[in-house]
Amino acid sequence: MRRLLLLLLLLLPVSAAAEEVVLGLSQDEVAITATFDGSSILIFGAVKRDAPPPSELPLDVVIAVQGPMETVTVRKKARRFGIWVNTSAVEIDVAPSFYAVATTRPLSVALSQTEDLRHRISLDRAVQAIGAAEEAADAPSYLAALKRLRIADGSYLIREGAVALDQETLFRTSIRMPANLTVGNYKTRIFLTRGGQVVDEYETVIYVHKVGLERFLFSLAQEQPLIYGGLSLVIAIAAGWAASAAFAILRR
């Protein structure tokens, strides 16, 4: 009996690793310059197997790219005396600055709710409103507004059916990253699923950083705010003086 149990324990890791992700990226870093208007990241890979794929359940690939987490304040506006003004606000504790999900089939088919709860892949799981209920009774409406606004500006992407899968072996997709990227590490996760259950997971990082003059100004603002403020003031004064001098010349 003990020998049988030992044999089963030895076989379990082999079964769990029967299908593995082998990943590739068109680039693992994004450089932000003065002319940066966004970037497309090609994510591709293959499925490594120890045996032929099972034919009972189709294979699905789910890819999630998540930017740095941040706290966001969502404000509600109302019309008062003919003017739109802020009437209330709710702070969303945990929200990714960028989030994209790409799948081979609809996410509800490719991933079960239990696995989504465990890995936090869907947009509803990735964006949380912890503590927001203490600020407003209708906190979910603020959370929905944040998602709607960021989907509209391209910060949140839901691309169901956008992952191409050939012969259940090769997969690829393209993720469009907008111009207003936050500097930091963008966690990229790839999931292989069958019947909605995750059979393998792979994680890597895309590094987004500023280069050139943008990097210098960003570092100066973060590390030497007084110098940055003084420099901004000097530039503003110089620009105002130059504009005044130009108008004076034109009048003559």
C-alpha positions as CSV (number, residue, x, y, z in Angstrom):
1,M,0.0,0.0,0.0
2,R,2.8,2.4,0.9
3,R,4.5,1.6,-2.4
4,L,1.4,2.4,-4.3
5,L,0.9,5.8,-2.5
6,L,4.6,6.7,-3.2
7,L,4.1,5.8,-6.9
8,L,1.1,8.1,-7.1
9,L,2.9,10.9,-5.5
10,L,5.7,10.6,-7.9
11,L,3.4,10.6,-10.8
12,L,1.4,13.8,-9.7
13,P,4.1,16.4,-10.7
14,V,4.5,14.8,-14.1
15,S,0.8,14.9,-14.7
16,A,0.6,18.6,-13.6
17,A,3.4,19.6,-15.9
18,A,2.0,17.7,-18.9
19,E,1.4,21.0,-20.7
20,E,3.7,24.0,-20.1
21,V,4.0,27.5,-21.6
22,V,7.0,28.5,-23.5
23,L,6.7,32.3,-24.0
24,G,8.2,34.9,-26.2
25,L,7.8,38.7,-26.4
26,S,8.5,41.1,-29.3
27,Q,10.1,43.4,-26.7
28,D,10.4,43.2,-22.9
29,E,10.7,47.0,-22.4
30,V,9.0,50.1,-23.6
31,A,10.9,53.4,-23.8
32,I,8.9,56.6,-23.5
33,T,10.2,59.6,-25.5
34,A,8.9,63.0,-26.4
35,T,7.2,61.5,-29.5
36,F,5.9,58.4,-27.9
37,D,2.3,57.7,-29.0
38,G,1.8,54.2,-27.7
39,S,3.3,50.8,-28.5
40,S,2.1,47.3,-29.6
41,I,3.6,44.3,-27.8
42,L,3.5,41.0,-29.6
43,I,3.1,38.1,-27.2
44,F,3.7,34.7,-28.6
45,G,4.6,31.3,-27.4
46,A,4.2,27.5,-27.6
47,V,2.8,24.7,-25.5
48,K,5.3,22.1,-24.5
49,R,3.9,18.6,-23.9
50,D,5.2,15.2,-22.7
51,A,2.3,13.5,-24.6
52,P,-0.3,14.2,-27.2
53,P,-3.0,16.7,-26.1
54,P,-6.2,15.3,-24.7
55,S,-9.1,15.4,-27.1
56,E,-11.9,15.7,-24.6
57,L,-11.6,19.4,-23.7
58,P,-10.2,22.1,-26.0
59,L,-7.2,24.1,-24.9
60,D,-7.6,27.8,-24.2
61,V,-5.0,30.6,-23.7
62,V,-5.7,33.6,-21.4
63,I,-3.2,36.4,-21.4
64,A,-3.3,39.3,-18.8
65,V,-1.0,42.3,-18.8
66,Q,-1.2,44.5,-15.6
67,G,0.4,47.9,-15.1
68,P,1.5,49.4,-11.7
69,M,-1.2,49.5,-9.1
70,E,-2.5,52.9,-7.8
71,T,-5.1,54.6,-5.8
72,V,-7.7,56.5,-7.8
73,T,-10.2,59.1,-6.8
74,V,-13.4,59.0,-8.8
75,R,-15.6,62.1,-8.7
76,K,-19.3,62.5,-9.6
77,K,-20.4,65.7,-11.3
78,A,-23.8,67.4,-11.2
79,R,-25.3,70.5,-12.8
80,R,-25.7,73.3,-10.3
81,F,-27.0,76.7,-11.5
82,G,-26.0,75.9,-15.0
83,I,-22.5,74.8,-14.1
84,W,-21.1,71.3,-13.8
85,V,-19.4,70.9,-10.4
86,N,-18.0,67.9,-8.4
87,T,-20.6,66.8,-5.9
88,S,-19.0,63.6,-4.4
89,A,-16.0,61.4,-4.6
90,V,-14.9,57.8,-3.8
91,E,-11.4,56.5,-3.5
92,I,-10.7,53.2,-5.3
93,D,-8.0,51.5,-3.2
94,V,-6.5,49.2,-5.8
95,A,-6.7,49.9,-9.5
96,P,-4.1,48.9,-12.2
97,S,-3.0,51.9,-14.3
98,F,-3.2,49.6,-17.3
99,Y,-4.9,46.3,-17.7
100,A,-5.5,44.1,-20.7
101,V,-7.0,40.6,-21.1
102,A,-6.8,38.6,-24.3
103,T,-8.3,35.1,-24.8
104,T,-8.9,32.4,-27.4
105,R,-12.6,32.2,-26.5
106,P,-14.9,34.3,-24.3
107,L,-13.4,34.6,-20.9
108,S,-16.5,33.0,-19.2
109,V,-15.9,29.9,-21.3
110,A,-12.1,29.8,-21.0
111,L,-12.0,30.4,-17.3
112,S,-14.2,29.2,-14.5
113,Q,-15.4,31.6,-11.8
114,T,-13.4,29.7,-9.2
115,E,-10.2,30.0,-11.2
116,D,-10.9,33.7,-11.8
117,L,-11.3,34.2,-8.1
118,R,-8.1,32.5,-7.4
119,H,-5.9,34.2,-10.0
120,R,-7.9,37.6,-10.3
121,I,-7.8,37.7,-14.1
122,S,-11.1,39.4,-15.2
123,L,-11.4,43.1,-14.9
124,D,-13.9,42.8,-12.1
125,R,-11.4,40.9,-10.0
126,A,-8.4,43.0,-11.0
127,V,-10.0,46.3,-9.9
128,Q,-11.1,46.4,-6.3
129,A,-13.1,49.0,-4.3
130,I,-12.0,47.9,-0.8
131,G,-13.1,50.4,1.8
132,A,-15.1,52.5,-0.8
133,A,-18.4,51.4,0.7
134,E,-17.6,53.5,3.8
135,E,-17.5,56.7,1.6
136,A,-20.5,56.1,-0.5
137,A,-23.4,53.7,-0.6
138,D,-23.3,53.5,-4.4
139,A,-19.6,52.7,-4.5
140,P,-20.1,50.0,-7.3
141,S,-21.3,52.8,-9.6
142,Y,-18.0,54.7,-9.1
143,L,-16.1,51.5,-9.8
144,A,-18.1,50.9,-13.0
145,A,-17.5,54.6,-14.0
146,L,-13.7,54.1,-13.6
147,K,-13.7,51.0,-15.8
148,R,-15.9,52.7,-18.4
149,L,-13.6,55.7,-18.6
150,R,-10.4,53.7,-18.8
151,I,-11.9,51.3,-21.4
152,A,-12.8,54.4,-23.5
153,D,-9.2,55.9,-23.3
154,G,-7.5,52.5,-24.0
155,S,-6.1,51.9,-20.6
156,Y,-8.3,48.9,-20.0
157,L,-8.6,46.3,-22.9
158,I,-10.9,43.3,-23.0
159,R,-10.0,41.3,-26.2
160,E,-11.9,38.1,-26.2
161,G,-11.1,35.8,-29.1
162,A,-8.0,37.9,-29.9
163,V,-5.5,35.1,-29.2
164,A,-4.8,32.9,-32.2
165,L,-4.1,29.2,-31.3
166,D,-2.7,26.9,-34.0
167,Q,-3.0,23.1,-33.5
168,E,-3.3,23.7,-29.8
169,T,0.5,24.3,-29.8
170,L,1.4,27.9,-31.1
171,F,-0.4,31.0,-29.8
172,R,0.0,34.7,-30.4
173,T,-1.7,38.0,-29.8
174,S,-0.9,41.8,-29.9
175,I,-1.5,44.1,-27.0
176,R,-1.8,47.8,-27.7
177,M,-0.4,50.0,-25.0
178,P,-1.6,53.7,-25.0
179,A,0.6,56.8,-24.9
180,N,-0.2,57.7,-21.3
181,L,1.6,54.8,-19.7
182,T,2.7,54.8,-16.1
183,V,6.4,54.1,-15.5
184,G,7.1,50.7,-13.9
185,N,6.8,47.0,-14.3
186,Y,3.9,45.5,-16.3
187,K,3.2,42.0,-15.0
188,T,2.4,39.7,-17.9
189,R,0.7,36.3,-17.1
190,I,-0.2,33.5,-19.5
191,F,-2.6,30.8,-18.5
192,L,-3.4,27.5,-20.2
193,T,-6.8,26.2,-19.4
194,R,-8.9,23.2,-20.2
195,G,-12.6,23.1,-19.2
196,G,-12.1,26.4,-17.4
197,Q,-9.4,25.0,-15.2
198,V,-5.8,26.4,-15.2
199,V,-3.3,23.7,-16.2
200,D,-0.3,25.9,-16.4
201,E,0.8,29.5,-15.7
202,Y,3.7,31.6,-16.8
203,E,4.7,35.0,-15.6
204,T,7.1,37.6,-16.9
205,V,7.6,41.4,-16.8
206,I,7.5,44.3,-19.4
207,Y,9.5,47.3,-18.1
208,V,8.2,50.7,-19.1
209,H,10.6,53.6,-18.5
210,K,11.4,57.2,-19.7
211,V,14.5,58.0,-21.7
212,G,16.3,61.2,-22.8
213,L,14.9,64.6,-21.6
214,E,11.7,63.0,-20.3
215,R,13.8,60.7,-18.0
216,F,15.8,63.7,-16.7
217,L,12.7,65.8,-16.0
218,F,10.9,62.9,-14.4
219,S,13.9,62.1,-12.1
220,L,14.4,65.8,-11.3
221,A,10.7,66.1,-10.3
222,Q,10.9,63.0,-8.1
223,E,14.3,63.5,-6.5
224,Q,14.7,67.3,-6.4
225,P,11.2,68.9,-6.4
226,L,12.5,72.3,-5.2
227,I,14.9,72.6,-8.1
228,Y,12.3,71.3,-10.5
229,G,9.8,73.9,-9.3
230,G,12.4,76.7,-9.5
231,L,13.4,75.6,-13.0
232,S,9.8,75.6,-14.1
233,L,9.3,79.1,-12.7
234,V,12.4,80.4,-14.6
235,I,11.2,78.8,-17.8
236,A,7.8,80.3,-17.4
237,I,9.2,83.8,-16.8
238,A,11.6,83.5,-19.7
239,A,8.8,82.4,-22.0
240,G,6.6,85.3,-20.9
241,W,9.4,87.8,-21.4
242,A,10.1,86.3,-24.9
243,A,6.5,86.6,-25.9
244,S,6.3,90.2,-24.6
245,A,9.5,91.1,-26.5
246,A,8.1,89.5,-29.7
247,F,4.9,91.5,-29.5
248,A,6.8,94.7,-28.9
249,I,8.9,94.1,-32.0
250,L,5.8,93.3,-34.1
251,R,4.1,96.6,-33.0
252,R,7.1,98.6,-34.2
